[in-house]
């Protein structure tokens, strides 16, 4: 071994030992009569005390890779901010393994360099202590997940990453076959069909840390390739699966962050939309959305006539809310396909401002009474035909105000399961679409609705939400052939469609299917919560940017024409590479 200890390992009890440390030069302090060098590795920093004349022969610079041999001694000026701050190495010899050019940004936790620059030099960005801590946290998720699930009797099984293309909600990444020109594999959006087949195979309890791929637009919490803790269980009902999810996440937060998560609440999808305007509500603060349609039934404001009116109350924000802020709220709300929002302010016992001049005094008084308003409360109103779009628009404003008012503390955790999702929805042209995959089991008591109003059928789906972030989704699967047939018929799938899309799974369903259910927890989103970052790229070693490009290696990139010819592929209009 080139080193006897790491740079975060030595303590006062090691004084007098002869040691060898290896790492990157973090900082150089040449004081003339004294020279100190901080040596850094993944584990920490140790101060080197180098004799000035010897240092002059070395001319060490930041990020050089070196080995230092010497004796552990006590520091004359202890630094209590780092674990090794009471000792230093009196250096006898330095070996330089490689020199480094000046880095494009300093290797420290706080940097001002743009994200594109940091991604271009990702290998330097990952040297920063904070980034290494993120990678360590992610590694611990994998370690403790395996620890928990193996103890619970789950069998780790790898499923293929070159699979048949099947519809799963997003576009597939396709891989052309050289052996079968014109045919393609797909990279899995999830191991969904394979884990169901494993239950049919009798595996009973399966898991894997699965690589998944989805060709969709990027955002702060999404990457084109990601990993999930993927599980499936036989002979279970919903509560059995939710119990595993809850205990697994409690195990991870306790092991990694020493946080005891509270028991998980359960809210229906309908309650989440009505009360919070989102299917992933942040329960760290209250601020519920209220339906005030009845209070404003004859208010005199024509824009509310015949519509459901929703209200959001922001306490003690009336005076502080400017016209500019109201305009910003309006622009934000319009992103959710509503006409806009209206603001009212409650001061001196009555509502004023905005549309109040178009409303009767009685309706304003009724509104204040229904909402139980207090001095300086801000009321934001929104309306649409069903009330859902209004609720969703107000839900987005609720999230924004919660953050602005400091109500989203990082040290508070409010986990929940969102249950009783709709199984189907009716599109504008009248046809029925499945909100999940067509193998999701309906709630048993809703089965008679297949013959009357299938849009009212609830599914056995469940999402896990923590502080406004969706960590996992899952469902029970259909094991009854007759119910599966009804779902296919309702979706208008022909025998040819079924065979083409799901033929191999439908065939397997004929040979005995256990009642089963499962889930997938997004490892990146879980790591974001554990690392307290809002950017998924922070917890991915070599991420793609918002254009799905990896700036460091510049992929995707063109390939030689002869490689395409082997695959029988021709690029239209001569395009072979990234857009300008």
N, C-alpha and C positions, 0 to 999 in steps of 0.2 A: 504493500500500500504506500502511496506517495504521502499520505497524511496519517497522523496518529489521532487527531481529533478534528472536529468541525469548528467553524468560527463562532458557534453559539454554545459551545459545550463547556468551556473551562470556567472554574470557579476558584475562590480563595483556597479551598482545600487542595487544589492542584499546584500551589506555589512550590517551586523547587524542581518541578518535573521538566525534563527535556522533551520538547514537542515539535511536531512538524504540522503546519497548517497550509492549506491550499485555498485559493479563491481569487476574486477580482479585487483590484485596488479600488476602494470606494472613495477615499479622500486622502490628500497629502497635506500635512501642515508642517512647513519648514520654518522653524522659529530661529534659525541661525545656529544657536548652541544646542538646540534640541530638534529632532525630527520625529514626527509621529505619522504613521500610516494606518488607516483603517482598512482592514481586510474583510471582505464580505463573501459569504456564500449563502445558500438557501436557508441555512440554519441560524444565521445571525452575523454579528460583526465583532471582531476582536482588534484591539489597538496594538500596533507594533511600535516598539521604541527602537529606532535605528540610529546607530552612531553616525553623526553628520558627515564625516569624511567618507565613510563607506557608502552612505546614501548618494553622495555626489558622483560616485562611480556608476551608480545604477540609473539615476534620473527617472525614477518610477513616475508613471502618469496614470490617471484614472482609467479603469477598465483593463489595465494590463493583467494578464493571468500569471500568478507567481506562486511560489512555495516559500514559506519562511520557516527556518529552523532556529530554535532558541530555547530560552528558559522562561518559565512562568514566574512572574514577580508581581507583587502588589503595586497598584498605581498610587502615585502620590496625590493625585486629584481624582478620586472616584467619580464615576458617572452613573448615578442611580437610575437613569432613564433606559439603560439596556442591561440585560441579564449578566453580561460579561464585564460590566463597568467597574468592577473592583480589582481587576487584574489586567496585565498587559504582557506582551512577549518581549523580552530583551533579546533582540535579534542577533544571531551569530552569522547567519548566511541567508541570502535570498537567491532563489533560482527563478529566472524569468523564462516562462514557457512560451508566451506570445505577447506581442505588443498590440496596442489598439489605437486606431485613429480617434480623433475627437468625435464623440457621439452626437447625433443630430438633436438630442434632447438629454437632459440630465437623468441619470438612473436613480430616481428618488420617487417617493409616493406621489407627491404633488408636482405635476408638470403642466406647462401651458401649451405644449405642442398639440396640434390638431390630431383628431383620431385617425385620419387618413395617414398622417406621418407615422404615428405609432404603429398602425397596422402594416405599413410598408416595411418597418423595421421591427416586426413583432418579436423577433428573438432578443432584441434589446429591451423592448417594452416588458417582456416576461421576466427580465432580470429585476425589475422593480419589486421590492419586498411585498407590496400590496398584491401585485399580480400573482406572485408565487403563493401567497396565502390563499388566494382564490382557487388556484389549481389544487392546493392541498385539501381545501374544503371539498372540492368536487371529488377528489380521490377518496375521501372519507365517506362520502355518500355511497359510493360503490361498495366500499369495504363493509360498512355497517348494514347496508341493505342485504348483502349476501348473508351476513351474520344472522340477521333477524329471520329472513325467509327460509334459510336452510333449517333453522331451529323450529320453524313452523311446519316443516315437512314438504316444502316446495322443492321441485326438481329443476335444476337449471338446464335448459335445452336451447341450443342455438337453432334458429330458423334461417332459411336462405335469404340472401340479399339480391339475388337475380330471380325474379318471380314473374308470374303472369300479371299483365296490367288489368286491374279491376277498378271500377269506380269507387272512390272513397272520399270524395268531397273536394280534393285539390287535384291539380294536374300532376301526372306522374313524370318522373325523370325516366326517360327511355334509353335503353342500351341496345344498339343494333347487334344482331347475330351474324357473324361471318359465315357460319356453317349453313344457316338458313336465311339467305338474302331476302330482304323485305319483311322479315319477322324481327320482333323486338322483345327483350326482357324489360321489366320495369324494376326500379329500385323501390322497396316497400315504403308506403306511407305509414304503415304500422304492420305488425305481424298478425293482424286481426284474424284472417282466415286460417292461418297455420295454427294459432293457439286454440281455435275451436276444433280443428282436426286432432290436435294433441289430446283434447278431452275425449273425443270419440275414440282415440287410441287407448284410452285407459290410463293416461299419465296422472290424472286426478288433480295434481297441483303443480303448475308450471310457472317458471319465471325466467326472464333473461333481461340483461341490460342491452336493449335493442337499439340498433342504428335505424333511423327513420329518415325519409326524404320527401319533401313536398315542394313542388315548383309553384310558389305563390309569392306575392309581393312581400318584401321584407319590412320589418318595423323593429322598435327597440327591444321587444321581447320575443323575436322570432328569427330563426336561421333556416336556410334551405335544407340543411342536414342537422339532425338533433338526435338526442338519445332519450329513451324513456325506460323507467322501471316497468316492465310489462308482465302482467300476471293473469292467470286464469285458474278457476277452481271449479271442480265438479261437486254436484249434490249440495248446492248452496242456495239460499235466498238472499235478498238484497242486504239484509242486516249482517249476514255473515261476511260479505265482501267489505262492507263499510267498516266492520270491526277490524279487519286486517289492515285496511288503509289507515285508520285512525291510530292503531297501535304502532304501525310502521313509522308514521310521521312523528309520533311522540318519541319513539325510540331514536330517530335520527336527530331531532332537535335537542334531546337530552344529551346524547353522546357527543354531538359536534358543537353545540352552542351552550350547553348546560342550561337550557330553557325547558321548563315544564309547560307544555302546551295545555290549555284548558280543554275540557271535553268539547267535542265537535257538536255544534248546533245543527238542526235540520230545518230547512226552509223549502217550501215548494217553489217551483219556477214562477208560478203565478204571483206568489207573495213577493218574490224578489223584484219582479217587474213593477208591480203595483206600488211597493213601498220604497224601493231604492232605484228604480229605473234602469236596472242592469241585471244580467244573469250571473254576475260575479260581484256581489255587493261587499263593500268594505264596512264591516260592523264595528270598527274601532270608534265610530261616532254615530250618533242617532240621526238627526236631521232627516226624518222620513218624508216621503212625498205623500200628499193628501189629495183625495178626490173631493173637490168642492163644487161639483156640478149642481147639486141641489141648492146650495147656498146662493148660487149665482144664476138660478134658473130664469129669473125675471130681472136681471141686473141692468138691462138697457143697453149693454154693449153688444152690437150686432155680430161682431166677429166670434162671439161665444155661443150664438144661437144654434141649437141642434148639435152641439159638440160636447164631448167630455172635457171638463176643465180640471187641470191638475195644479197643485200649489206646492212650492218649496219655501219653507221659512228659514231664514238665516238670522240667528239671534244677534242682536246688538250690532248690526251692520248697515242700518238705514242711513245714518249720518255719514258714514265713511264711504258709501257707494256713490261715485261720481257719474256724471253723464257718460264719460269715456268708458267707465267700467260697464255700464249698462249696454253700451254699444258693443263692447267686446263679448258680453254674455249673449247678445242677439246673434252675432256672427257665429259664435260657437254652437248655439242651439240650432241654427239653420243647417248645420252639417248633418242633422238627424232628420231632415225632410219635414220640418215644421215651418210655419209661416214666420215664427219668431216668439219672443217672450215679452211679457209686460212686468214692470216693476212697480210696486207700491211700498210706501214707507209708513210705519205706524209710530206716530209721535203725538204726545199730548192727548192720547185717548182716541185718536181717529186715524184712518188711512187717507193718504194724500199722494199726489204726484201721478205721473204717467196717465193711465186711462181712467183715473178716478173721476175725472170731470164728465166721463161718458157713462158713469154708473150711478145708480140711485143711492141715496144715503142709507136706505134700509138694507140694500144688498151689501154695502160696505160694512155696515154694522154687523150683519149676519156673518160675513166672512171673518171679521175680527173675532167674533165670538166662537165660531167653529174652530178656528185655528189657535184659539187661546193666546192671542198675541200679547206681547209685553213691550214696554217702552223701547223704542229704537230698533224694533224688528224689521227686517226686509222681507217682503213677500214677492216671489217670482211666480207668475202665472203662465200657463201654456195650455193650448187646447188643440184637439184634433178629433176626428170622427169617432174613433174607438177609445182614445185616451192612451194607447200604448206608445205612439210616437212622442206624444207630449211627455209621458213619464220617462222615456228614454232620454229625451233632450234635457229634462230637468235632472235626470240621474247623472249626466255628464257634468252639469253645473254643480251638483252636489259634491262630486269628486273634486272639482276644482276649488270650491270654497273650503272643503275639508282640509285640503293641502295648504291653502292660503292662510287659514286660521290656526294652523299647527295642530290639527286634530288627528293627524296620522302618525303618531309616535312610533318609532322603530322598535321600541322595547315593549310594545303592547301587541298581543297576538289574539285574533278572533277567528278561529277556523270554523268552517261550516260545510255541510253537504247540501247541495242544491238537488232536490229530488222532484219526481212527478212532472217531468218534462212532457210537452206534447210529442206524440209519436209521428204525427203527420201535420202538414199544412197544405192549404189550398192556394195554388198560384192564381194570378189575376185571370188567366185563361180558363180557370175552373178545374184543371187537373190536380191530382194529389201527388205530393212529394213527401218522401220520408226524411225527417229531420236528422235521423241517425242512419246507420246502415240497415238494410232490410231484414237483418237477422236479429234485430233488437226485440226483446220480448215485451208485449204489452202488459199493463197491469191487469190482473185476472178479472177484477170486477168491471172493467171497461170493455170486455170482449163483446157484449151485446151491441155496442155502438158501431161495430163494423157494418151493420145493416141499416143504421140511421144516420149518424153524424160522426164519421171516423176522425174528424179534426179534433174531437173532444176526447179521443183515446189518449190516455197517459202512458208513457213508456216507463220501463224499469231503469232508465238511465240515471246516472248520478255524476255530478261534478264535485270535486273537492276545491274549495276556495279558501284562501288565506289572505286577509287584509286586502281584498280587492284583486287578488291574482289567482287565476285558475291554475291549480297545480296538477289536477288529474281529471280524467273523464272515464266513464265505463258504463256497463250495463249488464243485465242478465240476457241470455241468448234464447231464442226460440228453440224448443226441443220437440214440439208437437208439429207433425207434418201438415195437419189440417190448417193450423194457424199460419204456418209458413205459406201455404197455398193461398190463403186469403190475402196476406200481405202482398204477394206477387200480383194477384189479380187486381187489387186496389191500385197498385202502382202502374197498371196497364202493361206489364211485362209479358211478352209472348213466350212460348216455349223456346223459340230460337234465341230470344234475348237472354233468358235464364241460362240456357246452355252455354251461350257465348261468354257471359259475364261470370257466372258462378258454377258452371257445370260440375267441376270436380268436387265442390263442397256439397252441392245438392245431392249428388250421387252418394256421398258419404253419409248424408243424413238418413238414408234409407236403412242403415245397418245398426241402428240403436244409438240414441243420443242422450247422455245424462243431462239433467238440469244443471246449467252452468252459468258462470258470470265472471267478469274480470275487470281489469282497469289498467290504465297506463299513466304513470306519473312522469311529467316532463322533468328530466334531471336538470336541464339548464335553468328553468324557472324556479325549481326548488333551490338550486345553488344561488340564484339571485337573491332569494329571500334570506338564506343563511348568511350570505356575504353582504347583505344590505346595499345592493347596487340595483339601479334601475335599467342597466344596459346589459343585455344578454351577451354582448361581445366580450364583456369583462370576464366571463366565466367559461369561455371557449378558448382553447389553446391557440388555434389558428382560424379565426372566424372570417366570414364573408361580410362585406359592408352592405349598405342599404341597396346597392345595385347588384347584390349577389356576386360580387367580385372579391377575390382574395388579393389585396393590393401587393402583398409580399411576392407571391409567385406569378401574379398577373393571370390567374385563371378565372374564367374560361379563356382559352386561347385557340388560335387556328391550329390545324393539323395539316401535314403534307397531303397533297391531292392523292398521291398513291395509296395512302392509308384509307382514304375515303373510297377509292376505287375498289379496294379489297372488300369493303362492306357493301358495295353497290349503292353508294350514297352520292348524290350530286347536290351541291349548294346552289340554290336559286339566286339569280341576279349577281352571281359572283361573290355573295356575302359569305365570308368564312372567318369569323372573329367577332370581337366586341364592337358594339356600336360606338360611334364617336361621341 
